[in-house]
Amino acid sequence: MSIVRLKGVTLSCPEPAELAEFYRRLTGGEVVFSSLDFVYLAADPIGMAFQRTEDCSAPSWPDPGHPGQMHLDFNVAEPAQLDTIEAEVLALGATSAEQQPRPHRWRVMLDPIGHPFCLSSMS
C-alpha cells in the first residue's frame, strides 16, 4: 500500500513557457496554469511543471562532472515504432544523445535545453 501518489515532476529551466510547449506537443497535455516564472502542464499519467531558474545549466549526460540529476521515461508501444517516434520527437526540437546504450530498446533524447529523457519500448 502506498502512502502517496506521484502527482507530477518539476523541471528547472530558463524559459518555462518554451519548455512547457515542447512537452505539451510531446505528450498532448494541456497547460492549466501559466505565469512568467512557472507553467503547469496536465499530462497523462502525471503532470509536469516548469520553473524559471535564471542560472540553470543543462546537464551533460552521461558526463559525471555535470550529471543529469534525473530523466523522464516515455513509453513507446512497440520497438518497431522507435525510429518513427524518434523522428517525430526530433521534429519537435529534441536532439538525440550522442551515447545510445541500447538503441534497439530505448533512445536517449535531450529536450530543447538539454534535460535527458528516454523513449522506451520496455514496459
N, C-alpha and C positions, 0 to 999 in steps of 0.2 A: 504494500500500500504506500503510495507516495504521500508526502506531506505538502508538496507544492506542485504546481503545473507551470511549465515554462510558457510565458506569455509572449516573449519577444527577445530580440537582441538589438543592441545599440552599437552603431559604428561611428567612431570619431572620423571627422573629415573636414576639409577646409570649406566646402560649399555643400551644405545639406540638401538643398533643392536639386542640385545637379546629380548627386549620387542617388538620391531617392528616385529620380526619374529613370536612371539606369535600372535599378532594381524593380521599379514599377513595371517597366517594359519586359523585364526578365520573368517576373513572377505573375504578372497580370493583377497585382494587388491594387489597392485604392488608397490614395493619400487622404487621410481623415483629419490630419492636423498639420498645419504648416506655419512656421514663423521664420524670421530671418536666421535664427540660430538652431532650430530644431524642426524636423519633419518626421511624422509617424505614418507608416505605410501598413495598412491592414492587408496581410498576405496570408494565404493558407499554407501550412497549418499554424504558423506563428507570425506575429507582427515584427516589423523591422523599423528601427528608429535611426535617425541620422543626426548627429550632434556636432555643431560647429566647434572645432578646435583649431585655433589660429596656428599653433606650432606643430600641427600634425604632419608627420612624415611617413611616407609609405614604407611598409615592411619590405624586406628583400628576401623573400622565401626562395630557396632554403638556406640562405646565409644566416648562420647562428649569431653573427655580430649585430644583426638588426632583424630579429625574428618577427614572424607574422603575428604573434600573440594568440591568434585564433583564426579559424577559417570556417566558412559555411559549406555545407554539402547539399547539393540539389540532385534529386533522383531523376534518372533517365530510365524509362521503362525497359528498353531493350538495348543490349550492347551495339546492335546494328544501327541504332539511331545516334550514336555518339558523334559521328562525323557531321551529320546534318545539323544536330543541335549545336555543336561547337561552332559551325559556320554561322548560325543564327545569332549566337551569343557574341561572336566576333563582330558581326554587323551592328550590334547594339553599342559597341565601344569597348568591349573587353579585349584583352590580349591573352595569348597562350603563354604560360610559364615556360621558360627555357628547359627546365628539367621536368620530364614526364615519367614518373616511376613505373606506372603500369598503364600505358595508354590504351590498351585493348579493353580495360575495365573501367578506368576513370581518366578524366582530363583535369589537369590543374590549370586554372584560369586566374587572371588578375582583373579586378574591376577597374574602372577608369582612373582611380587614384592609387591602385596597387594592392588593395586587400586581396589575398588569395581566396579562392573558392573552388570547389570541385564539382564537376558533372560526373555522376557515378551511375553505373548500371548495376551496382551491387545493392541488394535490398538490405 
